[in-house]
Amino acid sequence: MTNLLLRIEHSGLAEWIRSTDSIFGYYGLLTMHTIGMAIVVGISAGFDLRILGFAPGLPLAAMEKFLPFLWTGFAINAISGTLLLATDATHKLVNPDFYVKMVCIALGLGALQLLMRDLGRAASVDTAARSTNTKVMAAVSLACWLGAIVAGRLLAYVGAGSDVR
Amino acid sequence: MNYIHLHLLLNHFPTVGFGLGLALFVAGLSQRSADLKRASLVIFVLLAALTILTFVTGNDAQAALRETPGVPAPAVDAHETAALLAFVVMQVTGVFSWLGLWTWRRAGGLVRWNAAAILIGAVATTGLMAGAANLGGQIRHPEIQGAGVHDAAAIDPAQVAGATPQRSRGRYVEEHSWVWPTCEVLHYVGLCLLCAAVIIIDLRILGVGKQVLSFGAVYQLLPLGEIGFVLNLATGLVFFTATPQQYTGVLFVLKMLLVVLGAANLLYFVLADELWTIDEGHDAPIRAKMVAGTGLAIWVAVVFCGRMLPALGNAF
């Protein structure tokens, strides 16, 4: 197992990401990962907060129009995240905090799917938004994104190989 | 030209400008003039944003003065401490002014309690800024000091600016290991809240979801963006005051310039009347689309400049 992780970490691609000055190097990938996060969490949190009562005049029917952008942000982060992981596979893949982050993201996406299903089923999306079930799902979604941000940020601080200041 | 010139150029706006804004605001209140009141609120918001740049370039000026003999560290420190307090009070006044502009549409004017808060904040800011400016002037203006104070030979070398790197403000963050990561998390949360408003508003102006969204609907999201902005201003101030040595150089100054432009960009959505013609199914005017597109580009560039600080700037 450790052998496999070492091979990933010392692959040509991972070496190149660590050493290059190009825009697609380590910090460039971190930049893209941050922008992807802002898109995914921004759009998701905007509508979650709407369901929880903030900006009540915002029609929820608009939410599905923004989903393609959300998924674009998610794709940016899946790709940049995988590449970033490869550069430090031996540490990150044995760090429990990394798996906390992955679980938070999976649950966050699950909550989003359930939310869209509930809204799609209801006769009118804005009536569905008033049900307790939908509100709970919106709160769960917000909590998952917050959890993912906390766990993600703490990856720099906890576990072996963390670059503690 | 270097950052010291920039600091010396920018430092006139917070003092003189806020004083003028205050005079306009008082005139607006006494004459019950909506136009004057609104104009002064715009001045307060824009100056509060611009002062971010004034504040951070002071750090570069201080770093440069470290190599200058005859600049007493206590004078620089006193100016910095006074400027920090004035900066915080000014930002609070700016937030209340922003809120006043945002609620203007619904309330049809400035709410009484908010007018009082802005008046108190603006008076306090003008006084504190004048004090900070005076202390800044004393760093190197022998004509306004008593004779002999600046006799370079009489100055202990240990008192030269920057020779005392241990500041009390940074020490709290250093001694409490939870402060820095907590502020980082909040900085990311603030970014997401700001982007929630920016992405949905700007994309709607550019045509996304236009069949169901009017401008009035997305206007309600603006406070979410303001909350994110304030959260990031506050946590950013913690980073900056704790380890100012990380935040020197062109990339950080560029980031702050972009933040000022981003704040001005958001102000357009609070002020422009033309946006309220955008109903469900309506296309936004071309100027609105240009402002929205520019806004998205500005915030992407802000994230780029911030995230690249360890690689291209002086952060560690």
HADDOCK unambig.tbl for C-alpha pairs under 7 A between the chains (distance, minus, plus):
assign (segid A and resid 27 and name CA) (segid B and resid 307 and name CA) 6.93 0.50 0.50
assign (segid A and resid 27 and name CA) (segid B and resid 308 and name CA) 5.92 0.50 0.50
assign (segid A and resid 27 and name CA) (segid B and resid 311 and name CA) 6.60 0.50 0.50
assign (segid A and resid 30 and name CA) (segid B and resid 307 and name CA) 6.96 0.50 0.50
assign (segid A and resid 31 and name CA) (segid B and resid 303 and name CA) 6.77 0.50 0.50
assign (segid A and resid 31 and name CA) (segid B and resid 304 and name CA) 5.69 0.50 0.50
assign (segid A and resid 31 and name CA) (segid B and resid 307 and name CA) 5.48 0.50 0.50
assign (segid A and resid 35 and name CA) (segid B and resid 300 and name CA) 6.89 0.50 0.50
assign (segid A and resid 38 and name CA) (segid B and resid 191 and name CA) 6.58 0.50 0.50
assign (segid A and resid 38 and name CA) (segid B and resid 192 and name CA) 4.85 0.50 0.50
assign (segid A and resid 38 and name CA) (segid B and resid 195 and name CA) 6.01 0.50 0.50
assign (segid A and resid 39 and name CA) (segid B and resid 195 and name CA) 6.99 0.50 0.50
assign (segid A and resid 41 and name CA) (segid B and resid 192 and name CA) 5.97 0.50 0.50
assign (segid A and resid 42 and name CA) (segid B and resid 192 and name CA) 4.67 0.50 0.50
assign (segid A and resid 42 and name CA) (segid B and resid 193 and name CA) 5.98 0.50 0.50
assign (segid A and resid 42 and name CA) (segid B and resid 195 and name CA) 5.21 0.50 0.50
assign (segid A and resid 42 and name CA) (segid B and resid 196 and name CA) 3.84 0.50 0.50
assign (segid A and resid 43 and name CA) (segid B and resid 196 and name CA) 5.23 0.50 0.50
assign (segid A and resid 45 and name CA) (segid B and resid 196 and name CA) 6.68 0.50 0.50
assign (segid A and resid 46 and name CA) (segid B and resid 196 and name CA) 5.04 0.50 0.50
assign (segid A and resid 55 and name CA) (segid B and resid 220 and name CA) 5.03 0.50 0.50
assign (segid A and resid 55 and name CA) (segid B and resid 221 and name CA) 6.01 0.50 0.50
assign (segid A and resid 57 and name CA) (segid B and resid 217 and name CA) 5.35 0.50 0.50
assign (segid A and resid 58 and name CA) (segid B and resid 217 and name CA) 4.76 0.50 0.50
assign (segid A and resid 58 and name CA) (segid B and resid 218 and name CA) 6.25 0.50 0.50
assign (segid A and resid 59 and name CA) (segid B and resid 212 and name CA) 6.87 0.50 0.50
assign (segid A and resid 59 and name CA) (segid B and resid 213 and name CA) 6.83 0.50 0.50
assign (segid A and resid 61 and name CA) (segid B and resid 212 and name CA) 6.94 0.50 0.50
assign (segid A and resid 62 and name CA) (segid B and resid 209 and name CA) 5.45 0.50 0.50
assign (segid A and resid 62 and name CA) (segid B and resid 212 and name CA) 6.08 0.50 0.50
assign (segid A and resid 62 and name CA) (segid B and resid 213 and name CA) 6.78 0.50 0.50
assign (segid A and resid 65 and name CA) (segid B and resid 208 and name CA) 6.58 0.50 0.50
assign (segid A and resid 65 and name CA) (segid B and resid 209 and name CA) 5.47 0.50 0.50
assign (segid A and resid 149 and name CA) (segid B and resid 185 and name CA) 6.62 0.50 0.50
assign (segid A and resid 150 and name CA) (segid B and resid 185 and name CA) 5.87 0.50 0.50
assign (segid A and resid 153 and name CA) (segid B and resid 185 and name CA) 6.43 0.50 0.50
